Amino acid sequence: MKAPWNFQRYLTLAQRFLAGGRLPSLLLAASRKSASQSGRLGAVKDDLRLLLSLSNAWLRGEYRQINPKAFLAVVGALLYFVTPLDALPDWLVGMGFVDDLAVLAWVLKTWSGELDAFRAWRAAQAPEVRAALERLPAPDEQAGQRS
C-alpha cells in the first residue's frame, strides 16, 4: 500500500524530532489533541493510545524491538496528527480531521505486525509497567532528553 500523499515530509520531520530529543513534547501535543478530539476519534482512539504508549516505551528505553522504519512512521503519523495545516487543514469543519485519521489508519495497517508485537509485549508486562507507559513524560524529563 502506498504511503499517504505528502507523508514523506513528515518522515523527515520525524527524524529531526527524534534527533533533537523532542519526542516528549510531541507525545504531550498528541495526547492533548486526542483528548480534545476524543468524540471524533471513534475506533481510532485506542489505536492512537497504542501509538502513544509505544512511543513512550521507546523513549523510556523499555521497548526497542521495533523496526526503525516502523517507529519513524509512528512518529511521522503523530506529527501529522498534531499539525493543524496538513493536506486538509483541521479547521475545515467535517473534513479537516479525515486526513489525520487516514494517515493513522495507514500506519496501523502498514506496520500491523510491528504493532501486534508491541501489544503482546505490553500485555506481558506487570500492571505498574503498563500504567507507566500510559503516563506522559514529566516536563523535567523532557528537558533531560535534550541534553
Steps between C-alpha positions, in 0.01 A plus 500: 500500500632839402578761767255789532568808292764727653580249778869486403530858627380385842750214504777756451354712781478189718872437454571857611267470800671183616850637441409819686357318801155650442298180523367586851348826378342318204345242733356777713357683196350180356347411835346846535354492148371147558324614818347804330383295200403182687143504370618517139765229532259210534665161458838659430522630857636171636741471208629851562547411866703197382727724289551735794576208732747353249674835463520541876642147541759576232586833665545332838726237339265219601400390150741530210408180311317698233621539143657850480292580188184399684585721796581790268157451337334504844673827592420642155133409544491667843657812346241495222226460760609805702576725203195719434606593146545176310330369183159601638534772766339403829285811506299374199188386682412142423799439272814626670528202729443232235854508363645469853296186555598365157872540577458330839306217334770459234775469762290255703439282194848525348681422823238273658752220567731735690208644695365153581843406638492810722144416615619152601804642680287757681243238602779290655616789720407549862203732560725776640714493183190522280374792708837676471485469121170690501650793695664775303855607582512776760632842388829441684542170312447688174783736584722205590439340161649799317834488677 
